[in-house]
Amino acid sequence: MIIPLIIDKNGLEIEELFRVSWDEAGGLQKLLTGPPMTSIRDDHNRDMEPVTAPYRFRVSEQGNKIAILCNDPIFVPGKFGNLEFLLYDTQNKRISKTAVPLNDSRFEKLEIIDFLIDENSMLYLLSRFYTKEKTITNRLQLVTPGGTPAWEIEWDTGAGITVRNDSLSGKCTAIIKATENHLLIQSEEAGKTAIFKINIKTGNAERWGSIDNTDLKIFADDKLSMRYISFIKGANNRAYIEYNPEKDKKLIQYAGPEIYAALAFPVAIDIHNNIYCVEGFSLSCIGSALHLKWVLPVNNIIPGSGYLLASLYNENAKDLIIYKWGANGTLAETTHVNLNMPGIRLGRLLGLTNADDFVIETYRENNKQVLLYNRATEKLEELSAKTLTKKFRLQAAATWQVDKMGNIYLPVAGDEALHIIKIAEPL
């Protein structure tokens, strides 16, 4: 099967939407985590240099608002007073911050399960707290732009016992969708996935639907039909399922062999009911009739001065392809860097020198090697330790976001800032 790549498609528009500087007033604290992982297992000589932690962010359905979780408890151990979000208004190009108070002596550990931002900058926050007594409390909050919870609901799980609050129960797993009047969330209990509908104005909840398995990523269209991917044991196949909770009816479409693997990790649907799935640094768009529309494979993005670079490694040809988009967001040029050398198994554009030459990261057998590609001579050279470089790292595709119209948002961590890159709806 010929895979339709869109990275070099004519008319594809890509731009840096905004950037947030590290550790400046109104910016982001730079959080670090362990060494980076590659798609190739390397136990013998792993890069031990800490890298920037992945930042979780959400985009509103219309793409007008973006919320970035600043101090994810995964990377900020211990207790802290506020959970901070950086908010960006794409229309007014304005950055602000919201702090959600977390002072609560009952809890020992906090986990942010999911969050969502709507077009009015209202945050929906789903979290889980752990106590010394090994009990688990789920909390759902509606938070105003000023950080004040308009309402919150709690329900406890633990030791196989569920304490209900109104009709909410089970282990909370995700926020599905917010409408003008309702919020939909999902929860797991006794081997099933429950769907709850919450009145946004009052916080009152009702059980709205149930699915007979777990570990699902559920989406909802504008008519509030649920859509999800599930493995059907009886058919030994993955299926794209449309579920109407009010009528308790399901429409099941089974995957063909050409898209079976691509359906493993769904992350979003759009207004056309296309489903978006990820793997590593690749995003696939699959039509509602279960045909592969396109694949976006990119292993790094470099925001330059008035332009953007993206790299893609062709393993079969040992060819690193570097694409350049101009200030108008359209593809300006393509560079091929021959990496056909003994032992090379992976390559990507890592950054730029002050002279705008390419810094290329390669993996040769069990060793990482960083090379310089001189754009004037079109030759690979050793990178001198004295050469000043600007490095960037694209977060894995599992953190990318897709809005209702099919626009794609990618986070890139640089030495000086976090960059949010937008790829205009490519259909």
Protein Blocks (a to p, Z undefined) as FASTA:
>chain_A
ZZddfklgghiacddfbdcdehiahiacdddddddddfbdcfklccfbdcdddddddddf
kopaccddfblfklmgcjdfbdcdddddfklopacdddddfbdfkbmbdcdfbdcddfko
pacdddddddfkopacdddddddfkopafbdcdddeeehiacdehjbgcjdfbdfbdcfk
bccddddeehiacdddddfknopacdfbdcfbehiacdddfkopacdddddfklopacdd
dddfklopacdddddfklmmmmmmgcbdcfkopacddehjaccdddfkopafbdcddfbd
cddehiacdddddfklopacdddddfkopafbdcdddfbbghiabdcdfbdcfkopacdd
ddehjaccdddddfklopacdddfklccdddddddfklpccdfkopacdddddfkbccdd
ddddfZZ
